[in-house]
């Protein structure tokens, strides 16, 4: 099983929580799952229940590793450095695991813009290419709207970009923008998941606004998610307590790679 799934959405729609719940649901059925936090606002560790007492250093900030693998000091631009650095050991060496889900935090390039040709961006793109093309497991990527870590070399092998929306109009506009960005880099399939849906009226509003999208399904407003956010803990601490809708959606997604 080697599903490769990118997850995007406007801030505040529950993208990271949904990503974590889907990853945990897949892992609970004995799939090997790697969750990638590729959003500059890194919250996936908390959503997966990984303790913040041992902070995770993003891959983009591992200066010694980047210098060793690329032959150039991070923060430099131009000059000579390796464009195909060794990255195959990074997922196992630098991930943190809980409940069968391995987490990798990618981080962002701090200088030169997201498209800079620099050691940091080179290693991030090489790592993403390795994860998408060569890892024989489920890879679920919590992306920012710009999907900056997915280059043309890997995007064509992503099974789908899952866009999380809620009944609000702004999230629908964001969905269209994310689809345009995804198409620009070669992603072929886009799915929509309506989140925080409170009734049939919300379902219809989302379905009508995004009638030209392929829908994965809907998740209801879950009080446990709101309570967990207030308490600073992950929702549904026991995998068996995760709502059945999440397991059903996870199985639908896993069928994409079969």
C-alpha positions in Angstrom: 0.0 0.0 0.0 1.6 3.2 -1.1 -1.0 6.0 -1.1 0.5 9.4 -1.6 -1.9 12.1 -0.4 -1.5 15.9 -0.1 -3.9 17.8 2.1 -4.6 21.5 1.7 -7.2 24.1 2.8 -7.7 27.6 4.1 -6.4 28.2 7.6 -9.0 27.4 10.3 -11.0 24.8 8.4 -9.6 21.9 10.4 -7.0 20.7 7.9 -4.4 19.6 10.4 -6.9 17.9 12.7 -8.4 16.0 9.7 -5.0 15.0 8.4 -4.0 13.6 11.8 -7.3 11.7 12.2 -7.0 10.2 8.7 -3.4 9.2 9.3 -4.3 7.5 12.7 -7.3 5.7 11.1 -5.1 4.3 8.4 -2.3 3.3 10.8 -4.8 1.5 13.1 -5.5 -0.9 10.3 -1.9 -2.0 10.1 -0.8 0.3 7.3 2.6 1.9 7.5 2.0 5.7 7.6 4.3 8.7 7.3 2.7 12.1 8.1 4.5 15.1 6.7 4.1 18.5 8.3 4.8 20.8 5.3 2.9 23.8 6.7 4.9 26.7 8.0 2.5 26.8 11.0 3.6 23.4 12.4 0.8 21.9 14.4 0.6 18.3 13.2 2.7 17.0 16.1 0.2 18.3 18.6 -2.7 16.9 16.6 -1.0 13.4 16.5 -0.4 13.6 20.3 3.4 13.8 20.1 4.7 15.5 23.2 5.9 19.1 22.8 8.4 18.5 25.7 10.9 17.3 23.1 10.6 19.9 20.3 11.1 18.7 16.8 13.7 20.5 14.7 12.4 20.9 11.1 14.5 19.3 8.4 15.2 22.7 6.9 16.9 23.8 10.1 19.2 20.8 10.4 22.2 22.9 9.3 24.9 20.2 9.8 22.9 17.6 8.0 22.2 20.0 5.1 25.8 21.0 4.8 27.0 17.4 4.9 24.5 16.2 2.3 24.7 19.1 -0.1 28.3 20.3 0.4 27.2 23.9 1.1 26.3 25.9 4.2 22.6 26.6 4.6 21.7 30.3 4.0 24.0 30.5 0.9 22.7 31.0 -2.6 24.4 30.3 -5.9 27.8 28.6 -5.9 28.2 24.8 -6.2 26.3 22.2 -4.2 24.8 18.8 -4.8 21.4 18.8 -6.4 20.7 15.1 -5.6 21.7 14.8 -2.0 21.3 11.5 -0.1 18.0 11.6 1.8 16.8 8.0 2.0 17.8 7.6 5.6 16.1 10.9 6.8 12.6 9.6 7.3 13.7 6.9 9.7 16.4 8.9 11.5 14.5 12.1 12.0 10.9 11.1 12.4 8.9 10.8 15.6 6.3 8.1 16.0 3.1 7.6 17.9 0.4 5.0 17.3 2.0 3.7 14.1 2.3 7.1 12.5 5.8 8.5 11.8 5.9 12.3 11.7 8.4 14.4 9.7 8.5 18.2 10.0 9.8 19.8 6.9 10.1 23.4 7.8 10.5 26.3 5.4 13.3 28.1 3.6 13.9 31.3 5.4 16.0 33.2 2.8 15.6 33.9 -0.9 11.9 33.1 -1.2 10.2 29.7 -1.6 11.6 29.2 -5.0 15.3 29.9 -4.2 18.0 27.6 -5.4 19.8 26.9 -2.1 20.9 24.0 0.0 17.8 24.0 2.2 15.3 23.9 -0.7 17.3 21.3 -2.5 17.2 18.9 0.4 13.5 19.5 1.0 12.6 18.8 -2.6 14.9 15.7 -2.8 13.3 14.4 0.4 9.8 15.0 -0.9 10.7 13.2 -4.1 12.0 10.3 -2.2 8.9 10.1 0.0 6.5 10.3 -3.0 8.3 8.1 -5.5 10.3 5.6 -3.5 8.7 4.9 -0.1 6.3 1.9 -0.2 3.9 3.1 2.5 1.1 5.7 3.0 2.4 9.2 2.9 0.0 11.9 4.1 1.2 15.5 3.6 -0.2 18.5 5.5 0.5 21.2 3.1 0.2 25.0 3.1 -2.0 26.5 0.3 1.0 27.0 -1.9 2.0 23.3 -1.9 5.6 24.7 -2.2 7.4 21.4 -1.3 5.7 19.5 -4.2 7.7 20.2 -7.4 6.9 19.0 -10.9 9.2 16.0 -10.4 6.9 14.5 -7.8 3.4 16.0 -8.2 2.4 13.7 -11.0 2.8 10.8 -8.7 0.6 12.2 -5.9 -2.6 10.2 -5.9 -4.7 13.2 -5.0 -4.8 16.6 -3.4 -7.5 16.5 -0.7 -8.9 20.0 -0.1 -10.6 20.6 3.3 -13.5 23.1 3.3 -16.2 24.2 5.6 -19.5 25.9 4.8 -17.9 29.4 4.8 -17.5 31.1 1.4 -13.8 31.9 1.9 -12.9 28.3 2.2 -14.6 27.6 -1.2 -12.6 30.4 -2.8 -9.5 28.9 -1.3 -10.3 25.5 -2.7 -10.4 26.9 -6.2 -7.1 28.7 -5.7 -5.5 25.6 -4.3 -6.7 23.6 -7.2 -5.2 26.1 -9.7 -1.9 25.9 -7.9 -2.0 22.1 -7.9 -2.8 22.0 -11.6 0.1 24.3 -12.2 2.6 21.8 -10.8 0.9 18.8 -12.4 -1.4 17.3 -9.8 -4.1 15.4 -11.6 -6.8 14.6 -9.1 -8.5 16.8 -6.6 -11.0 15.8 -3.9 -13.0 17.9 -1.5 -13.9 17.0 2.1 -16.5 19.1 3.8 -15.6 19.5 7.5 -17.5 20.9 10.5 -20.8 20.3 8.7 -23.8 20.9 11.0 -26.7 19.6 8.8 -28.1 19.1 5.4 -28.1 22.9 4.7 -24.3 23.0 5.1 -23.9 20.0 2.9 -25.9 21.5 0.1 -24.1 24.9 0.4 -20.7 23.2 0.0 -21.9 20.9 -2.8 -23.5 23.7 -4.8 -20.6 26.1 -4.3 -18.1 23.4 -5.5 -20.2 21.5 -7.9 -17.3 21.0 -10.3 -15.1 19.2 -7.7 -15.0 15.6 -6.9 -16.2 15.0 -3.3 -14.7 12.5 -0.9 -17.4 13.1 1.7 -18.3 15.1 4.8 -17.4 15.2 8.5 -19.8 16.7 11.1 -19.0 19.3 13.7 -17.4 17.3 16.5 -17.6 18.7 20.0 -14.6 16.5 21.1 -12.4 18.3 18.6 -13.3 21.7 20.0 -12.9 20.4 23.6 -9.5 19.0 22.8 -8.4 22.3 21.3 -9.4 24.1 24.4 -7.6 21.7 26.6 -4.4 21.5 24.5 -4.7 17.8 23.8 -5.3 15.6 20.7 -8.9 14.6 20.1 -10.0 11.0 20.4 -6.9 9.8 22.3 -7.9 6.2 21.8 -7.8 5.2 18.1 -11.0 3.1 18.7 -12.9 6.3 19.7 -12.2 8.1 16.4 -15.6 8.6 14.6 -16.5 5.9 12.1 -16.8 8.5 9.4 -13.0 9.0 9.5 -12.3 5.3 9.1 -14.8 5.2 6.1 -13.0 8.2 4.5 -9.6 6.6 5.1 -10.7 3.5 3.3 -12.0 5.5 0.4 -8.6 7.2 0.2 -6.6 4.0 0.4 -8.6 2.7 -2.6 -7.1 5.4 -4.7 -3.8 3.6 -4.9 -5.1 0.1 -5.5 
